[in-house]
Amino acid sequence: RGEYERGMEILEGNAKIYEERFGERGSEERIWMDACRLKLMKEQGQSITETEESVPENSDLPNEFRKVVQLTRELFTASVEENLTTEILTRAKLRQLAGAAPNTTATTTATATTTATPVRDPMGYKLSSWYFLGLHHDALGQLEQSKECMRNAQAIAATKGDGDIFHSFPALHLTVRGWMDTDTDEKTPEVPAAPVQPKEEEETEEDIMMQSIMDSVMGLSLEDVAGEMIRKGLKNDQDESTMKLDLIAVLIDELIESLL
């Protein structure tokens, strides 16, 4: 068995143990299980019907109450099931929670003192949203997008204390991937400077979600766009640019309806 199959098996077993013992959903374990499945699907060029399917969750368990984790589960599940509409709309909702990208244009070494005003993130929504978005992009093989998300997550994590092990996850991911910036003189790992809280007028939550949808659709292949147009009963005999613009408009309408 390959490492992804073995990983899926271990993570599903851990999820079952947690769910049976605590009566709650093992969401994080299942998120990582889906990440392994997506890696496997990409590596082997297979769909979910061709890979080893997991045992369905216990439907009697209460719903996941943590907002970011719930959306992340939906995002990964949509990708595993190749449901592009749900994937794009759920990603947009996570981007809304992540907020505007922190100011990481300046960097500082891990030992330097930072003075910038940190992004306000009392519930940890911004940090966790950026992290899980980065994990999802990585699982899909979208490495540049993953790197950007992970660096945004690390920029926020660098302003928090060390009391929560989750705060170390972005730096760990960046390090393993070889994406952590280094100082050419001291060869010391760099940590993005504490991000500055963006001004509200610069980018609204609506702007962020709309941009996320546009970015997602513009990154789709012509085949994927045509397939979504067919599923939605829209014309798929137009040029690629026109079809993408039409799909964006439809998805924005669906997003607005889902938020009402």
PyMOL commands that set and color helices and strands:
alter all, ss='L'
color gray80, all
select helices_A, chain A and resi 3-22+27-44+67-80+84-98+125-139+143-157+165-177+205-218+222-231+240-259
alter helices_A, ss='H'
color red, helices_A
select strands_A, chain A and resi 107-109+190-192
alter strands_A, ss='S'
color yellow, strands_A
deselect
rebuild
show_as cartoon
